[in-house]
Amino acid sequence: MVAAREPLHWMKSPDLSLDTGRPLPLVAFDDDCFYRQWAMEVGQSHPPGFTTVMTCGSIAGVVSAVLSGLGVTLLNSRHITPEMEIMKAAFS
């Protein structure tokens, strides 16, 4: 049974410039997080992939790190803030 469905979005700070020739900086939840594991799998099929720059056990920590420009992350719609930028062309 599915309790709810909510789209995921690749997010970053508008101030973060990404060098697509280098692994993208990934901000993620802890090592057991499904989003992090999935992002690493996506990165393998879209070189140059990711490098984890921070892990945190809380949504507040992940959101703060992204807003500070540390890296990109996967977030569901309810955690996106107006200060963030959706990466519309991510991994296309």
OpenMM code with the backbone's topology and positions (N, CA, C; nanometers):
from openmm import Vec3, app, unit

residues = "MET VAL ALA ALA ARG GLU PRO LEU HIS TRP MET LYS SER PRO ASP LEU SER LEU ASP THR GLY ARG PRO LEU PRO LEU VAL ALA PHE ASP ASP ASP CYS PHE TYR ARG GLN TRP ALA MET GLU VAL GLY GLN SER HIS PRO PRO GLY PHE THR THR VAL MET THR CYS GLY SER ILE ALA GLY VAL VAL SER ALA VAL LEU SER GLY LEU GLY VAL THR LEU LEU ASN SER ARG HIS ILE THR PRO GLU MET GLU ILE MET LYS ALA ALA PHE SER".split()
positions = [
    Vec3(0.0837, -0.1180, 0.0000),
    Vec3(0.0000, 0.0000, 0.0000),
    Vec3(0.0883, 0.1244, 0.0000),
    Vec3(0.0566, 0.2189, -0.0844),
    Vec3(0.1282, 0.3453, -0.0927),
    Vec3(0.0526, 0.4482, -0.0101),
    Vec3(0.1215, 0.5086, 0.0855),
    Vec3(0.0580, 0.6084, 0.1708),
    Vec3(0.0466, 0.7434, 0.1013),
    Vec3(0.1496, 0.7782, 0.0239),
    Vec3(0.1491, 0.9067, -0.0461),
    Vec3(0.2552, 0.9050, -0.1555),
    Vec3(0.2368, 0.9911, -0.2527),
    Vec3(0.3362, 1.0092, -0.3586),
    Vec3(0.3713, 1.1570, -0.3636),
    Vec3(0.4986, 1.1833, -0.3738),
    Vec3(0.5434, 1.3211, -0.3821),
    Vec3(0.6683, 1.3253, -0.4695),
    Vec3(0.6716, 1.4156, -0.5663),
    Vec3(0.7879, 1.4202, -0.6560),
    Vec3(0.9144, 1.4657, -0.5834),
    Vec3(1.0268, 1.4147, -0.6309),
    Vec3(1.1574, 1.4577, -0.5823),
    Vec3(1.2165, 1.5552, -0.6823),
    Vec3(1.2946, 1.6492, -0.6313),
    Vec3(1.3585, 1.7484, -0.7165),
    Vec3(1.5050, 1.7605, -0.6775),
    Vec3(1.5901, 1.7764, -0.7773),
    Vec3(1.7296, 1.8110, -0.7514),
    Vec3(1.7324, 1.9596, -0.7215),
    Vec3(1.7909, 1.9971, -0.6086),
    Vec3(1.7909, 2.1352, -0.5621),
    Vec3(1.9328, 2.1848, -0.5384),
    Vec3(1.9485, 2.3165, -0.5504),
    Vec3(2.0750, 2.3815, -0.5186),
    Vec3(2.0485, 2.5254, -0.4808),
    Vec3(2.1497, 2.5906, -0.4298),
    Vec3(2.1419, 2.7339, -0.4048),
    Vec3(2.1610, 2.8061, -0.5374),
    Vec3(2.0888, 2.9152, -0.5620),
    Vec3(2.1104, 2.9906, -0.6853),
    Vec3(2.2541, 3.0428, -0.6968),
    Vec3(2.3220, 3.0584, -0.5842),
    Vec3(2.4592, 3.1091, -0.5827),
    Vec3(2.5635, 3.0020, -0.6130),
    Vec3(2.5241, 2.8762, -0.6149),
    Vec3(2.6197, 2.7671, -0.6379),
    Vec3(2.6420, 2.7483, -0.7877),
    Vec3(2.7653, 2.7673, -0.8296),
    Vec3(2.8031, 2.7403, -0.9687),
    Vec3(2.8570, 2.5989, -0.9756),
    Vec3(2.8075, 2.5218, -1.0712),
    Vec3(2.8488, 2.3829, -1.0830),
    Vec3(2.9394, 2.3646, -1.2036),
    Vec3(3.0469, 2.2914, -1.1838),
    Vec3(3.1379, 2.2533, -1.2910),
    Vec3(3.0975, 2.1127, -1.3331),
    Vec3(3.0279, 2.1012, -1.4454),
    Vec3(2.9758, 1.9714, -1.4871),
    Vec3(3.0844, 1.8762, -1.5352),
    Vec3(3.2075, 1.9226, -1.5417),
    Vec3(3.3193, 1.8362, -1.5759),
    Vec3(3.3789, 1.7669, -1.4551),
    Vec3(3.3313, 1.8025, -1.3376),
    Vec3(3.3797, 1.7430, -1.2116),
    Vec3(3.2627, 1.6810, -1.1377),
    Vec3(3.2900, 1.5866, -1.0476),
    Vec3(3.1798, 1.5304, -0.9683),
    Vec3(3.1038, 1.6414, -0.8951),
    Vec3(2.9714, 1.6322, -0.8968),
    Vec3(2.8883, 1.7321, -0.8301),
    Vec3(2.8915, 1.7116, -0.6794),
    Vec3(2.8972, 1.8214, -0.6015),
    Vec3(2.8962, 1.8097, -0.4559),
    Vec3(2.7567, 1.7720, -0.4072),
    Vec3(2.7473, 1.6621, -0.3346),
    Vec3(2.6180, 1.6111, -0.2879),
    Vec3(2.6037, 1.6321, -0.1375),
    Vec3(2.4942, 1.6933, -0.0978),
    Vec3(2.4551, 1.7050, 0.0423),
    Vec3(2.3463, 1.6004, 0.0624),
    Vec3(2.3635, 1.5141, 0.1621),
    Vec3(2.2706, 1.4023, 0.1771),
    Vec3(2.2418, 1.3738, 0.3238),
    Vec3(2.1416, 1.2908, 0.3413),
    Vec3(2.1134, 1.2395, 0.4745),
    Vec3(2.2189, 1.1342, 0.5077),
    Vec3(2.2073, 1.0689, 0.6191),
    Vec3(2.3092, 0.9730, 0.6617),
    Vec3(2.3230, 0.8559, 0.5642),
    Vec3(2.4176, 0.7681, 0.5914),
    Vec3(2.4523, 0.6590, 0.5005),
    Vec3(2.3373, 0.5641, 0.4694),
    Vec3(2.2396, 0.5526, 0.5572),
    Vec3(2.1277, 0.4614, 0.5351),
    Vec3(2.0128, 0.5232, 0.4552),
    Vec3(2.0284, 0.6470, 0.4137),
    Vec3(1.9200, 0.7178, 0.3449),
    Vec3(1.9011, 0.6653, 0.2034),
    Vec3(1.7781, 0.6342, 0.1682),
    Vec3(1.7452, 0.5867, 0.0345),
    Vec3(1.7812, 0.6899, -0.0715),
    Vec3(1.7532, 0.8186, -0.0454),
    Vec3(1.7825, 0.9235, -0.1431),
    Vec3(1.9309, 0.9244, -0.1777),
    Vec3(2.0157, 0.9128, -0.0772),
    Vec3(2.1603, 0.9162, -0.1001),
    Vec3(2.2029, 0.7963, -0.1841),
    Vec3(2.1554, 0.6794, -0.1489),
    Vec3(2.1910, 0.5585, -0.2242),
    Vec3(2.1449, 0.5709, -0.3689),
    Vec3(2.0250, 0.6217, -0.3902),
    Vec3(1.9723, 0.6380, -0.5245),
    Vec3(2.0531, 0.7409, -0.6022),
    Vec3(2.0890, 0.8523, -0.5378),
    Vec3(2.1677, 0.9561, -0.6045),
    Vec3(2.3016, 0.9005, -0.6506),
    Vec3(2.3642, 0.8179, -0.5698),
    Vec3(2.4919, 0.7592, -0.6091),
    Vec3(2.4746, 0.6671, -0.7296),
    Vec3(2.3636, 0.5958, -0.7360),
    Vec3(2.3362, 0.5113, -0.8521),
    Vec3(2.3135, 0.5967, -0.9773),
    Vec3(2.2383, 0.7056, -0.9637),
    Vec3(2.2160, 0.7967, -1.0758),
    Vec3(2.3492, 0.8545, -1.1221),
    Vec3(2.4335, 0.8910, -1.0279),
    Vec3(2.5633, 0.9484, -1.0605),
    Vec3(2.6515, 0.8548, -1.1407),
    Vec3(2.6390, 0.7245, -1.1175),
    Vec3(2.7190, 0.6286, -1.1928),
    Vec3(2.6791, 0.6259, -1.3398),
    Vec3(2.5524, 0.6513, -1.3671),
    Vec3(2.5076, 0.6486, -1.5059),
    Vec3(2.5146, 0.7863, -1.5731),
    Vec3(2.5514, 0.8878, -1.4987),
    Vec3(2.5660, 1.0234, -1.5520),
    Vec3(2.6993, 1.0814, -1.5068),
    Vec3(2.8081, 1.0411, -1.5714),
    Vec3(2.9398, 1.0924, -1.5321),
    Vec3(2.9417, 1.2440, -1.5381),
    Vec3(3.0136, 1.3098, -1.4521),
    Vec3(3.1166, 1.2556, -1.3654),
    Vec3(3.0676, 1.2116, -1.2283),
    Vec3(2.9383, 1.2080, -1.2037),
    Vec3(2.8849, 1.1566, -1.0777),
    Vec3(2.8847, 1.2588, -0.9656),
    Vec3(2.8931, 1.2081, -0.8439),
    Vec3(2.8851, 1.2906, -0.7234),
    Vec3(3.0027, 1.2643, -0.6312),
    Vec3(3.0279, 1.3609, -0.5473),
    Vec3(3.1135, 1.3415, -0.4325),
    Vec3(3.0363, 1.3951, -0.3116),
    Vec3(3.0248, 1.3156, -0.2071),
    Vec3(2.9488, 1.3575, -0.0887),
    Vec3(3.0311, 1.4589, -0.0108),
    Vec3(2.9746, 1.5787, 0.0072),
    Vec3(3.0446, 1.6841, 0.0805),
    Vec3(2.9921, 1.6996, 0.2227),
    Vec3(2.8731, 1.6465, 0.2480),
    Vec3(2.8162, 1.6547, 0.3831),
    Vec3(2.7034, 1.5546, 0.3964),
    Vec3(2.6960, 1.4917, 0.5129),
    Vec3(2.5795, 1.4106, 0.5471),
    Vec3(2.5244, 1.4628, 0.6783),
    Vec3(2.3937, 1.4519, 0.6931),
    Vec3(2.3266, 1.5025, 0.8122),
    Vec3(2.2012, 1.4199, 0.8352),
    Vec3(2.1657, 1.3991, 0.9585),
    Vec3(2.0491, 1.3198, 0.9923),
    Vec3(1.9190, 1.3967, 0.9944),
    Vec3(1.9238, 1.5275, 0.9692),
    Vec3(1.7997, 1.6054, 0.9783),
    Vec3(1.7739, 1.6825, 0.8488),
    Vec3(1.6473, 1.7037, 0.8198),
    Vec3(1.6096, 1.7831, 0.7033),
    Vec3(1.6578, 1.9269, 0.7188),
    Vec3(1.6523, 1.9791, 0.8401),
    Vec3(1.6974, 2.1170, 0.8631),
    Vec3(1.8449, 2.1328, 0.8292),
    Vec3(1.9258, 2.0346, 0.8626),
    Vec3(2.0688, 2.0402, 0.8313),
    Vec3(2.0943, 2.0338, 0.6820),
    Vec3(2.0230, 1.9468, 0.6129),
    Vec3(2.0388, 1.9339, 0.4679),
    Vec3(1.9955, 2.0632, 0.3990),
    Vec3(1.8814, 2.1169, 0.4379),
    Vec3(1.8316, 2.2415, 0.3784),
    Vec3(1.9305, 2.3551, 0.4044),
    Vec3(1.9815, 2.3670, 0.5255),
    Vec3(2.0780, 2.4731, 0.5575),
    Vec3(2.2045, 2.4609, 0.4748),
    Vec3(2.2535, 2.3384, 0.4579),
    Vec3(2.3747, 2.3168, 0.3788),
    Vec3(2.3526, 2.3556, 0.2328),
    Vec3(2.2384, 2.3208, 0.1773),
    Vec3(2.2082, 2.3560, 0.0386),
    Vec3(2.1947, 2.5074, 0.0249),
    Vec3(2.1226, 2.5702, 0.1158),
    Vec3(2.1071, 2.7155, 0.1102),
    Vec3(2.2399, 2.7880, 0.1258),
    Vec3(2.3353, 2.7254, 0.1951),
    Vec3(2.4680, 2.7845, 0.2125),
    Vec3(2.5571, 2.7641, 0.0912),
    Vec3(2.5087, 2.6874, -0.0064),
    Vec3(2.5853, 2.6663, -0.1280),
    Vec3(2.6860, 2.5539, -0.1218),
    Vec3(2.6695, 2.4616, -0.0271),
    Vec3(2.7652, 2.3516, -0.0156),
    Vec3(2.7503, 2.2477, -0.1262),
    Vec3(2.6291, 2.2314, -0.1804),
    Vec3(2.6112, 2.1300, -0.2832),
    Vec3(2.4670, 2.1165, -0.3261),
    Vec3(2.4401, 2.0081, -0.3977),
    Vec3(2.3061, 1.9775, -0.4463),
    Vec3(2.2466, 1.8670, -0.3609),
    Vec3(2.1146, 1.8536, -0.3661),
    Vec3(2.0486, 1.7473, -0.2913),
    Vec3(1.9172, 1.7105, -0.3593),
    Vec3(1.8620, 1.6004, -0.3162),
    Vec3(1.7282, 1.5584, -0.3575),
    Vec3(1.6321, 1.5925, -0.2444),
    Vec3(1.5260, 1.6646, -0.2770),
    Vec3(1.4248, 1.6983, -0.1761),
    Vec3(1.2860, 1.6755, -0.2330),
    Vec3(1.1945, 1.6397, -0.1437),
    Vec3(1.0555, 1.6333, -0.1874),
    Vec3(0.9956, 1.7739, -0.1785),
    Vec3(0.8854, 1.7930, -0.2424),
    Vec3(0.8266, 1.9266, -0.2592),
    Vec3(0.8024, 2.0008, -0.1282),
    Vec3(0.7649, 1.9310, -0.0256),
    Vec3(0.7290, 2.0020, 0.0983),
    Vec3(0.8480, 2.0639, 0.1702),
    Vec3(0.9713, 2.0238, 0.1335),
    Vec3(1.0902, 2.0784, 0.1988),
    Vec3(1.1632, 2.1827, 0.1151),
    Vec3(1.1112, 2.2128, -0.0013),
    Vec3(1.1734, 2.3127, -0.0873),
    Vec3(1.1360, 2.4515, -0.0379),
    Vec3(1.2355, 2.5390, -0.0295),
    Vec3(1.2110, 2.6769, 0.0128),
    Vec3(1.2213, 2.7697, -0.1075),
    Vec3(1.1627, 2.8883, -0.0981),
    Vec3(1.1698, 2.9837, -0.2102),
    Vec3(1.3134, 3.0256, -0.2446),
    Vec3(1.4050, 3.0122, -0.1500),
    Vec3(1.5438, 3.0523, -0.1726),
    Vec3(1.6220, 2.9500, -0.2544),
    Vec3(1.5659, 2.8323, -0.2771),
    Vec3(1.6345, 2.7257, -0.3504),
    Vec3(1.6014, 2.7317, -0.4988),
    Vec3(1.6862, 2.6684, -0.5760),
    Vec3(1.6661, 2.6605, -0.7203),
    Vec3(1.6485, 2.5145, -0.7601),
    Vec3(1.5417, 2.4857, -0.8329),
    Vec3(1.5213, 2.3515, -0.8866),
    Vec3(1.6116, 2.3370, -1.0087),
    Vec3(1.6865, 2.2299, -1.0121),
    Vec3(1.7760, 2.2034, -1.1244),
    Vec3(1.6951, 2.1354, -1.2346),
    Vec3(1.6329, 2.2145, -1.3178),
    Vec3(1.5430, 2.1608, -1.4205),
    Vec3(1.6146, 2.0761, -1.5236),
    Vec3(1.7383, 2.1058, -1.5545),
    Vec3(1.8121, 2.0326, -1.6571),
    Vec3(1.9068, 1.9285, -1.5969),
    Vec3(1.8839, 1.8936, -1.4726),
    Vec3(1.9747, 1.8005, -1.4055),
    Vec3(1.9776, 1.6657, -1.4745),
    Vec3(2.0963, 1.6227, -1.5103),
    Vec3(2.1219, 1.4883, -1.5578),
    Vec3(2.0472, 1.4533, -1.6857),
    Vec3(2.0251, 1.5503, -1.7713),
    Vec3(1.9574, 1.5217, -1.8979),
    Vec3(2.0583, 1.4918, -2.0066),
] * unit.nanometer
topology = app.Topology()
chain = topology.addChain("A")
for resn in residues:
    res = topology.addResidue(resn, chain)
    for name in ("N", "CA", "C"):
        topology.addAtom(name, app.Element.getBySymbol(name[0]), res)
